Amino acid sequence: MMSTLDTSGGIHLFSGRALGLSSPGDKVQLHADLAQDWPHARDHYNRIGLEHSDDIIWNVDFEELTQYSSEQISVYFFGYAFDHDQESAQRLRQVDNEWYQAVRYINSKNNFMELAHKLGVAVPGTQCFSNRAELGNLEAFSYPCYIKLAVSDHGVGIVRCADSAELLSASEQFPKDKPFQIQTEIHASAFLNLQYRVTSQGIERALVSEQILDGCVHGGNRYPTKHQPWDVVEPMAQWMYENGMKGTFGFDVAVVDDPEGPRYLAIECNPRFNGSSYPTELAERLEIDTWCSETLSTDYRQLADLPMEGLEFDPVTKTGVVLVNWGTVQAGKLTVLLAGSVEQQAELSHRIRHQWSRQTLAVG
């Protein structure tokens, strides 16, 4: 809630995603508004065989963390909360300054580009600016291009510009003193998300998934993918680990098809859980090896009314629907994992759109 732009008025409902990542014995902070849907989310996870915590703290205030300072803390984004609530942060014995500084540094797309050049990581042609006054001659850029705030989230603050007039208009929407970058458009055949985890054993590769995009905005992920370009981002992942990064983080990588084979360009690093992290963890726990995730609209506003007949994940066949971001049903959206072959995923997606719309009329 402190680190994400609330463009839809429902960010407080996102805490429900944490439930599927939990284990018995964990304590999970959920927003109090989710209490009405909690029994139904719990029962869904129990039916599909997903172990989780039943120890819920119905309060998402950062202050709550100070009551459990002896516990290992897992947060969506390590850093912003400490900026917003320094007093509470000082009472947390577990404030890890190296982790904090690693997140703050790499969360800037401009810093990402600087580090990529130092480490020899391939990236698209990009120019970085500290503020709008540095922009200069707009005719000097190659078009089309993308202008991006150095710190943005979920594709917000990223604008495609076809010419200098559009670039000028987009830049004027940004705050005068905020850093940004201008990136040459690349003709990518796919965009990937490469996830890493830092554990007590060191750094480990999680998986590569292919992104499903709605324009510049993340809409879901698909696994598996034929692309496995770990070597492209490995130098940066190792740098992150050596500089104190903890938990889950990932890289966005573009795939450019050349005559001699695919070329991979690193776009940015997400020093946190990202859109692929939640379905990835659920799929791993449920031993699902083929899946996609989607965020879908629904006319229903509580899980109790949501039709799940014939849709729910079957732990024997390893096919069906798993609720991922279930709290957002109150805002008319749900993120789901669709388990099964590509054909089964398509069929599940079609059936969901049919069953979860009150506008559907029975015929016959």
N, C-alpha and C positions, 0 to 999 in steps of 0.2 A: 504493500500500500504506500510505502514511502519512496519506492524506487521506480514505480511504473506510472506512466501517464494514464489517468483514468478517463479514457475517451468515451466509454459507454456507460459510466455510472455504476459499474458492478465489480470493481476491483476487490472490494471487501469480501466478495463471495468466492474468490479464487483460493482462499485458504483450504477449501475442501480437497484440493489436489494432494495435500500433504498426507491424508489418511492412507492412500494406497502405497505410500513409500514407507509407512511405519511398520513396526514389529511389536508383538506383545511385550509389554514392559516399558515401551516408550510413552512419553507424555506428548500429546498433540494439541497445539493451540488452534482452535477453530473460532471463527466469528460467531457471536451469539445468534445471529440471524439464520445460521445453518441448523440450529437445533431441531427445527420442524422436519428437516429432511434427513437428519442423522440416522434415525432408526432404519430408514429404507436403504440408505447407502450401506450401512453396516450389514443389513440382511443380504443385500446384493453381493457384497464381498464374501460373506460367509457361504452363500450358495455356490459361488464359483470356485471356492477353495483358496481364497487369498487371505493369508494371515495378516492381521493388522492390530493396532492398539485399540483398546476400549477405554483408555484413560484420557479423557478429553478435558481440556481447560477451555471453558467457554469465554475466552477473553484473548484478544490478539494484541493487546497493548505491549509495547516493548518493555515496559516496567515489569511485566510478569516474569521476564527472563531473570531478573535479579533474585527472584524467589527460588530459582533452581540453578544457582551458579556452580553447584558441584556436579551438575550433569553435563554431558557433551552436547553442545548446541548445534543444531542444523538449521540454517536459515536460507531462504531463497536467494538472497543477495547479501553477502557479507560486506558491510561498509556503510551504506546509506543510513541505516538506523543509528549508527554512532554519530553521524553528522547531525542528525535531527535531535538526538537526545543525549547530549554529552554527559549530563549528570547521571543518568541511569547507566550509561556505558562505563563510567568510572567505577561503578559498584560491581561490574561484572569482572570477575577475576580472569575470565577466559578471553578477554579482548586480545587478539593475536595481531600485533602491529604489522608483522611481515605479511600476513595474509591480507590484512586491510590495505596495505600499500600496494601489493600486487594487483588487487582488484581495482583500486582507484586508477592505477596506471594504465592497465590494459583495457579498461572499460572505455577509454578514449580512443576513437577510431584513428585520430591523428597520431597518438602514441603507438598504436598498433602498427601503422605504416612505418614509423620511424624504426621500431624494433625489427620489423620484417626486412627492411633494407640492411640493417646491421647484421642480421643473421642469414641473409641470402635467401629468404623465403619469397617465392614468386607471388606477385600481387598485380592487380590491374594498374594502368597508368593513373596516378592520383596526385593532386596538388593539395597541400594542407595550408590552412589560414587560421590565424589567431582571432581575427575579427573581420567585420565587413569592410573596414577601411583599407585592408590589404588586397582587396579583390582585383583592382586595376582594370585593364582593358578586357572587356568581355568577349571581344571578337577573337582573342588569342586562343580560346579554348576550342577543342574538338567537339563537335556535336553529332549526335545527341550525347548528353552526359547526365550524371546524377549529382545533385548537390545534397550533402548529408551533414547534419549536425554531428559534431564529434562525439557527442553523447546522445544517443537516441535509443528507443526501445520498441520492439515489435514492428519495426518499419516506419514508426512515426518519426517525422523529421527527415524523411528521404523523399526527394522530388526529382522526377525525370524532366529534363529540359531539352527541347528540340532545337532551340536557337538562343541567341543572346537575350532576346526580349523575355523569354520564359525564364532564363537564368536570373535576369535582373529582378523580375517579379518574385521569384522564389526566394532569392536572397533577402529581399526587403521584408519577407515574412519572418525572418530569423531575428533574434535579438542582436543589437549592434555589437555587443561585447562577447558573444559566444563563439568559440572556435568551430570551424566546419571544414569540410573538404569537398573537392570536386573530382569526380571519378569518371574516367572515360567509359562509355558503354561497351560492354563486351557481349558477343553473341554466344551466350551460354546455352548448351543443350540441357543442362541440369544444374541444380544447386544442392550441395551436400551439407550435412551436419556431422562433424566428427567429434565424438564425445570421449572425454577422459575422466578418470576418477583418481583422486589421491586418497590412498588408504594407509593404514599403519604399515603396510608392506611396501609402500612406495607409489609410483605413478603407474596406472594401467590403462590400456585402451579399452573402451567400452564397445562401441559399434559405430558404423557409418550408416546413416539413413539418408534418403533422398527427400528433399523438401517439396511440399505441395504449397505453392504460393498463390495468393490472390493479389496480383499486382506486386507491390513491394512488401506486402504484409504476410506473415507466416500463417498458413491455413492448415498445416498438418505435415505428417512425415510418412514415408513408406520404407519398409525393410523386408527383405534385403535389397541391396543394390550391387551391381557388378563393379562399381568403382570403390577402390580401397586405397586412396592416396595418402596413407599415413606418413610416408616419408616427406611429404610436402610441408606439413606443419610440425613434424617431430622436433626440430630445433627450437621452435617457439614453445611447445609443450614442455620440453625439458627446462627451458629458461623459466617458465612459470613455476614449475615444481621447485627448482633451485632457489627461487626468490620468494618462497613461502606460500604458494597457492595451496589451498586445501579443498576438499569436497569435489563437487562435480563442475566441470567446465567444458566448453566446446568451441569448435571453429566452424565458420561458414566458408565453404569452398565452392568456386564456380568450375564447371566442366566446359572446356572449349574444344570442340571437335576440329582437329587439324588433319590434313591428309596422312601424316605419319602416325597419327594416333591422338588420343585425348591429352589435352594439356590442362593442368590444374592450377587455379589462382586463388590464393587465400584472400578472403574479403574482410573478415573481422573475427574477433574472439568474444565469446560470451562468458565472462568469468563468474558463472552462476548456473543454477538450473535454467534450462531453456525449454522451449516448447516440445522438443523431442525427449527430454529427460524423463518426463512422467510416464508416457507410454513405454519407453525403453525399459524402465524399472519394472513396470507391471508385467510386460511381456517376459522379462527374465524370470521373475518370480513365478509366473504361471507356465513357464516352459513353452512359450509360443515362439515359433521360429519364422513365421511369415505373418506380417500384419501391416496395417496402416492406421494412422490417427486422423480424425477429422473433427472440426468444430461445426456443429449443425444447429440450425434454428428449430425451435419448437413452439407450438402454441400453448403448451402446458407450463405451469408455473410451480409445480411441486412434484417431487418424485413419486408420491403416493398415487398420482393420477397417470403417470407415464406408462403407456402400454409397452410391456416387455415380452409379451407372449411370443414364443418361437424365436426370440432374438438373443436372449441372454447366453453368455459364454458357457460352453459345455466343457468341463475339464477332461472329459474322456476323449472327445473328438478334436479338442483344441480349436474349436471354431465358435464364433459368436461375438457378441458385443460386451465390452467391458467399459463401465463408466469410469472416466478419468477425472475430468473437472465437473463434478456433479452439482456443486453448490450454485453454479451459474444458471441452473434451471429456473431460478427465481427471476432471472433477467431474460429468459427465453432462449438460452443457448446451452449446449452441452458439448464437451469434448469427449469423444469416445475412441476406444481402440477397437478396430475391426479385425478379428483373428481369422485366418484361413487363407486359401489361395487367392490370387488376384481376382479370379472370377467370383469366388465366394465373398470377397470384400465388396465387389461391385453390387452383388445381389443384396448383401446386408445394408449397404448404403441406400439402395433403392427402397427396401422395405422400411427402413427407419424413416425416411422422408415421407412415406405413405402413412405409417402408423402414428407418427408423432405430430401430425397436422390435424387439427380439428376441422379443417376445411374440406378434408377428404370425404366424399359422399359415397355411400354404399350403393352399388348398382346391381339390380337383379332381384 
